[in-house]
Amino acid sequence: DFRTMALLLIIVGQSGEPIYELDASNNKVEDFQHLSQFIAHSALDLVEQNAWTTNSTSLKSVDKFQDKYVSAFLTPSNCKFLLIHEGRNEESIRMFFVEVHEIFIKLMLNPFTEVDAPIVSGFFDKKIRQLAKRIN
C-alpha cells in the first residue's frame, strides 16, 4: 500500500515531554486518542534504541501496533518527531518529516520561542496542518 494516512504527529522536546500534538485523523473517539498516545509513548524507547544504530535522522518505521505504524525523525537538537500512520510510503513520510523539521527550525530560531516549551504558534500549527493534508 503506497497510500499513507497520517493519524497523529507528536513532537517530543529535549526533556522527553510532548511539546506539540496534531491529530490529523477524522476520528474524534476519545479511546482512539488515548490509544494513539499510548502507542507513541511506547515507541519512544524504540526510537532511543534505533538512534544509536544509524546516522540518519529519519528512523522510518520503528514500531507497529495492529494496522498502525510509528515512524520517527530525530533532530540534531534531540527532539523527536513521531508519526502514527496507516500505510507504508517511507519516502513521503521522510519528506513530510523534512518539511516539518524546516518549519520547526524556523520556529526555534525565533528569539521569543522557548526551547522545550509547548508550541502554541498559530502559524506553526497552520503550516503543519497543511503538510498533514498533503500526505493524506
N, C-alpha and C positions, 0 to 999 in steps of 0.2 A: 504494500500500500504506500504510494508516494504522496498521498494527501496527509497533511499534518493538521491536527486540530489542537491549537493551544488552549489549555484549560485554566492554568494558574501560573503566574510568574511571581516569584518571591525573590527579593534582593536581600541578602543577609550581609550585614555590616561586618567590620573587622572584629567586633566584640562577640559575634555569633548571634546577635539579635536581629530579627527581621526589621528592615527599615522601609521596605516598600512591598506592597502586595497588590496584584491586579488579577481579579477573577474575570477571565475572558470567556468563560463558558456562559451559556444561557441558562445554566442550572442554578436556580435560586434555593434549592433544597439545603437546609442547614446541615443535614448529615453529610452531604457531598462536600461542603466547605470544610467541615471538621476532618473528614477523611482525607481530603487533599492536603490539609496542613499536617496531618499525621504522616502521610506518605513523604512529604517534603522533609519533615523533621528527621524521619528515619533514614533518609537518603544522605543527610549531612555527613554521617560517619563514613559512608562510601565515597563521598566527594573528597574527604580528608585523605582517605587511603589512596584513591586514584591520583591525587595531586602529586604524590611522591613518585609515581610511576611514569610520568610523562612531562615533557617540557611545554606541551600545548596548553593554551588557555581554555580551549574547548574540550571538555571531557566526554562529549557525546552522551550516550545513554548510560547512566550509572546504576539505574535500578528499574525494576518493573513490578507493578502491582496490578493483578488482574489484566485489564486491557490498557492500562495507563503506564506510560514510560516517564522517567525523570531524567532529563538532560541537564548538564551543569556547565557553567563557564566560570573560570576564576580570573579575577582582575589582578594586575600586578600589586595592588594595594591589599590583597587578600580578602576582597569582598567576593561573595558568591552569588551567582545568578542561577536560580533553579527554575526549570520549566517543566510543569507536569502537562503531558500532551498525549494524544492518541495518534497513531501513525508514526512512521519512522523515516521521514525525509531528512536525513542528517545534514545535508547541505543547506536546506532552507532554515533549519534550526540554527546552524552555525552562523549564517548570515544575519538571522534575527538577533542573536547574541552580540555580534559585532556591532550592529546598529544600536542596540540598547546600550552597549558599552560606550559608544561615541556620545550619546545623549547624556549618559551618566557622567562622563568625564567633563562635559560642558557644565553640568550642574555642580560638580565638585570644584571646578575652577572658580566658581562664584565665591568671592570673599565672605559673603553672608551665609554660606552653607556650612553647617557644622558637620564634621565627619561623624558618622555613626548615629546621627540624629534622624528620626523618621522623616522621610521625604514627603513634603506637603506641597510641593510646587505644582500648580495647576498646569503650567507649560510642560513640565516633565511628564505628568500623567497623560496629558493630551497626546503628546508625541508617542508614548509607549502604547497607548490605546490604538493609535493609527497603525503602528507596526504590527500589533497583535491582529488587527483586522486583515492586514495583508497576508499573514501567514495562514489564517483560517480559510 
